[in-house]
């Protein structure tokens, strides 16, 4: 299996994974076609329902076979087949569901004859209900008790995120993170999953590579990865994107005070904690909490100070690099500030 490590493989994920001789994946994230009629480069996403479910059973089975006993498995899926996937995973394959997460996003689909859809399901399973990785301290966010009420009863490390994730907008055409691939997932959302359900040097598998977001997040967080796609064009673009990403820097290697990875972590933290910049920089307690979270994630020998984080936030904001949005983020940030 070593030849698959940190590779983007081109081909059918079912055929490729069936060739694996033993389980190797500590974490699997899959964002398969939803069977809603979309035309990808090498795949037309429009099958008869029974054929789509049969194919779903095949690729899920191939993935579960290479998932280690302590492994976790996340699947992003639309409304139409979420229930069928839950039954396949639990009743047929014996995995345990831990969360049915709703990813709620802005820029949802526009409709005329029904309410606009603005969510995706993210189903979270584990192979062993008593033995799995879950790094809660790496994903906790500043709680309302801390940011609104200054309540001394608040957990100093923050609270666990809810199972409705509304921190991550869809990656639309004007967003800086957009690669041109349709249905691109946000790096920040994948970073949360990779961080909470794997450890450094663990192996992350994505059977539907697309734009390569899972592999990019894994590389930035110092995980190994394997990802697969039918399209040689998507594979080529993903390899280029992954090559441009940087992993967690090693102390003392002359990478500067603010390497690319530190900026990525700071941007992710900022979006996850949902504290407007003006409030954050004016409140030393909140700024200190955010700084502590950043230092915990980066595991630096020399910790950043709140003053350094304040300065970096302001610099990122001035260069319009604080969020994945362009200046269209302005109304959203103003709305957040009106809530306070």
C-alpha positions in Angstrom: 0.0 0.0 0.0 2.9 2.3 0.3 2.7 3.2 -3.4 -0.7 4.8 -2.8 0.5 7.1 0.0 0.1 10.8 -0.8 -1.1 10.0 -4.3 -4.0 11.0 -6.5 -5.0 7.8 -8.4 -6.9 7.9 -11.7 -9.6 5.2 -12.2 -12.7 3.6 -10.7 -12.6 3.7 -6.9 -14.3 0.4 -6.6 -11.9 -1.4 -8.8 -8.8 0.3 -7.3 -9.9 -0.3 -3.6 -10.7 -3.9 -4.3 -7.0 -4.4 -5.1 -6.0 -3.3 -1.6 -4.5 -6.3 0.4 -5.3 -4.9 3.8 -7.1 -2.0 5.6 -5.0 1.2 5.5 -7.4 4.2 6.0 -7.8 5.8 9.5 -10.4 8.2 8.1 -12.6 8.2 5.0 -14.4 11.2 3.6 -16.6 10.7 0.5 -18.6 13.3 -1.4 -20.1 11.1 -4.2 -22.3 12.2 -7.1 -25.8 12.8 -5.7 -27.6 11.3 -8.8 -29.2 14.7 -9.6 -28.4 14.8 -13.3 -25.1 16.6 -13.2 -22.6 16.0 -16.1 -19.1 15.6 -14.8 -16.1 15.1 -17.0 -16.2 11.3 -17.2 -19.5 10.6 -15.3 -23.1 11.5 -16.0 -24.8 11.7 -12.7 -28.2 10.3 -13.8 -28.9 6.7 -13.1 -32.0 4.7 -12.4 -32.6 4.7 -8.7 -32.0 1.0 -8.2 -28.8 1.2 -10.2 -27.5 4.2 -8.2 -28.3 2.4 -4.9 -26.5 -0.7 -6.1 -23.5 1.3 -7.2 -23.5 3.1 -3.8 -23.5 -0.2 -2.0 -20.5 -1.2 -4.1 -18.3 1.8 -3.4 -19.2 2.0 0.2 -18.4 -1.7 0.6 -15.0 -1.2 -1.0 -14.3 1.7 1.3 -15.3 -0.1 4.5 -13.1 -3.0 3.5 -10.0 -0.7 3.6 -11.1 1.2 6.8 -9.0 0.3 9.8 -10.9 -1.2 12.9 -10.7 2.2 14.7 -11.6 4.2 11.6 -14.2 6.9 10.9 -16.2 7.4 7.8 -18.0 10.6 6.7 -20.3 10.8 3.7 -21.7 14.0 2.2 -25.0 13.4 0.4 -28.2 15.1 -0.7 -31.7 14.5 0.5 -32.6 11.9 -2.0 -30.4 9.1 -0.8 -29.3 9.9 2.7 -31.7 7.4 4.3 -30.6 4.6 2.0 -26.9 5.3 2.9 -27.7 5.1 6.6 -29.4 1.7 6.2 -26.5 0.4 4.1 -23.9 1.5 6.6 -25.7 0.4 9.7 -27.9 -2.6 8.8 -25.8 -4.1 6.1 -22.2 -3.2 7.0 -22.5 -2.9 10.8 -21.0 0.5 11.3 -22.3 2.9 14.0 -23.7 6.3 13.2 -22.4 9.0 15.6 -23.9 12.1 14.0 -26.2 13.1 11.2 -24.7 16.5 10.5 -26.4 19.2 8.4 -24.1 21.5 6.5 -26.2 24.6 6.1 -24.8 27.1 3.6 -25.6 30.5 2.1 -25.9 30.7 -1.7 -28.3 27.8 -1.9 -30.1 26.7 -5.0 -32.6 29.1 -6.4 -36.1 27.7 -7.0 -39.5 29.0 -8.0 -42.0 26.3 -6.9 -40.5 25.1 -3.6 -38.3 26.3 -0.8 -34.7 26.8 -1.9 -32.4 24.0 -0.8 -29.4 25.2 1.2 -28.0 22.2 3.0 -26.1 18.9 2.5 -26.1 15.9 4.9 -22.8 14.8 6.3 -23.3 11.3 7.8 -20.6 10.3 10.4 -20.0 6.6 11.1 -17.4 4.6 13.0 -16.4 1.0 12.6 -16.1 0.3 16.3 -18.5 2.2 18.6 -16.0 2.0 21.5 -12.7 2.6 19.8 -12.3 5.6 17.5 -10.5 8.9 17.2 -12.3 12.1 18.3 -10.1 15.0 19.2 -12.7 17.3 20.7 -10.1 19.8 22.0 -9.0 20.5 18.4 -12.5 21.6 17.2 -14.1 23.4 20.2 -15.3 26.9 19.4 -15.8 30.0 21.6 -19.2 29.6 23.3 -22.0 32.2 23.7 -21.3 32.1 27.4 -17.8 33.4 26.6 -18.4 35.8 23.7 -21.8 37.3 24.7 -22.2 36.9 28.4 -18.7 36.7 30.0 -20.1 33.9 32.1 -17.5 32.5 34.5 -19.2 29.1 34.3 -18.2 28.7 30.7 -15.8 25.9 29.8 -12.5 27.7 29.2 -11.8 25.5 26.2 -15.1 26.4 24.6 -17.9 24.2 23.4 -18.3 21.5 20.9 -19.8 22.6 17.5 -23.4 21.8 17.0 -24.5 19.2 14.4 -25.7 22.0 12.2 -22.7 23.6 10.5 -23.4 27.0 9.2 -19.9 28.4 9.3 -19.0 27.3 5.8 -20.4 28.9 2.7 -20.5 27.0 -0.6 -17.5 27.7 -2.7 -19.1 29.9 -5.4 -17.6 31.4 -8.6 -16.3 34.6 -7.1 -14.6 33.0 -4.1 -10.9 33.1 -3.8 -10.7 29.4 -3.0 -12.6 28.3 -6.1 -10.7 26.1 -8.5 -13.2 25.8 -11.3 -14.4 22.3 -10.3 -18.1 22.0 -9.8 -19.5 21.2 -6.3 -16.2 22.1 -4.6 -16.2 21.5 -0.8 -14.7 24.2 1.5 -11.2 23.5 2.9 -12.3 24.7 6.3 -15.1 22.1 6.5 -12.7 19.3 5.6 -10.2 20.6 8.0 -12.7 20.2 10.9 -13.4 16.6 9.9 -9.7 15.7 9.4 -8.7 17.4 12.6 -11.3 15.8 14.9 -11.3 12.2 13.4 -7.6 11.6 12.7 -4.2 12.3 14.2 -0.9 13.5 12.6 0.5 10.9 10.2 -2.8 9.1 10.0 -4.0 8.1 6.5 -7.0 9.8 4.9 -8.9 8.3 2.0 -11.2 10.2 -0.4 -12.7 7.9 -3.1 -14.1 10.9 -5.1 -11.2 13.4 -5.5 -12.9 16.1 -7.5 -10.9 19.3 -6.8 -8.7 17.6 -4.2 -10.0 19.5 -1.2 -9.7 16.5 1.2 -6.1 15.8 0.2 -5.2 19.5 0.5 -6.7 19.7 4.1 -4.9 16.4 5.0 -1.6 17.6 3.7 -1.9 21.0 5.5 -2.6 19.1 8.7 0.2 16.6 8.3 -1.8 13.5 7.4 -1.1 11.1 4.7 -3.7 10.8 1.9 -5.0 8.8 -1.0 -7.7 10.1 -3.3 -9.2 8.7 -6.5 -11.0 10.1 -9.5 -12.3 8.8 -12.9 -11.3 11.9 -14.7 -7.7 12.4 -15.8 -8.4 16.1 -16.1 -9.6 16.4 -12.5 -6.6 14.3 -11.3 -4.2 16.6 -13.1 -5.8 19.7 -11.6 -5.9 18.2 -8.1 -2.3 17.2 -8.2 -1.3 20.7 -9.1 -3.4 22.2 -6.3 -2.1 19.7 -3.7 1.5 20.5 -4.8 0.9 24.1 -4.0 -0.3 23.5 -0.5 2.1 23.3 2.5 2.1 21.1 5.5 2.6 22.0 9.1 6.0 23.7 9.4 8.8 22.2 11.5 10.2 24.5 14.2 13.5 26.1 13.4 13.5 25.5 9.7 13.4 29.2 8.7 9.9 29.2 7.5 9.1 32.7 9.0 6.8 33.8 11.7 3.7 33.3 9.7 4.0 30.4 7.3 1.1 29.6 5.0 -0.2 26.9 7.3 -0.5 29.4 10.2 -2.6 31.7 8.0 -4.8 28.9 6.9 -5.4 27.9 10.6 -6.1 31.5 11.6 -8.6 31.9 8.7 -10.3 28.6 9.6 -10.5 29.5 13.3 -11.9 32.9 12.5 -14.8 31.5 10.4 -15.6 28.7 12.8 -15.8 31.0 15.9 -18.1 33.5 14.2 -16.9 36.6 16.2 -16.8 39.7 14.0 -13.3 41.2 13.6 -14.2 44.5 15.3 -15.5 42.7 18.4 -12.7 40.3 18.4 -9.9 42.8 18.3 -11.7 45.1 20.9 -12.1 42.3 23.4 -8.8 41.1 24.9 -10.5 38.0 26.5 -11.9 36.8 23.2 -8.7 37.5 21.4 -6.8 35.5 24.0 -9.2 32.6 23.6 -8.7 32.6 19.9 -4.9 32.9 20.3 -4.9 29.9 22.7 -6.8 27.8 20.1 -4.4 28.8 17.4 -1.4 27.8 19.4 -3.0 24.5 20.4 -3.6 23.7 16.7 -0.2 24.8 15.5 1.7 23.1 18.4 4.5 25.7 18.2 7.4 25.8 20.6 7.1 29.6 20.7 3.5 30.6 21.0 2.0 33.5 19.3 0.8 36.4 21.5 -2.6 38.0 21.3 -0.9 41.1 19.9 0.7 39.1 17.1 -2.6 37.5 16.3 -4.4 40.8 16.3 -1.9 42.3 13.9 -2.1 39.3 11.6 -5.9 39.4 11.6 -5.9 43.0 10.6 -3.3 42.4 7.9 -5.4 39.5 6.4 -8.5 41.7 6.5 -6.8 44.6 4.7 -5.6 42.2 2.0 -9.1 40.6 1.7 -7.7 37.2 2.7 -9.4 36.7 6.0 -12.3 34.6 4.6 -12.8 32.6 1.4 -15.2 35.3 0.3 -14.3 38.3 -1.7 -15.7 41.7 -0.6 -19.2 40.1 -0.8 -18.5 39.0 2.8 -19.2 42.6 3.9 -23.0 42.2 4.3 -22.5 38.9 6.1 -20.1 40.4 8.6 -22.3 43.4 9.2 -25.3 41.1 9.9 -23.2 39.2 12.4 -22.3 42.4 14.2 -25.9 43.5 14.3 -26.7 40.3 16.3 -24.4 41.3 19.1 
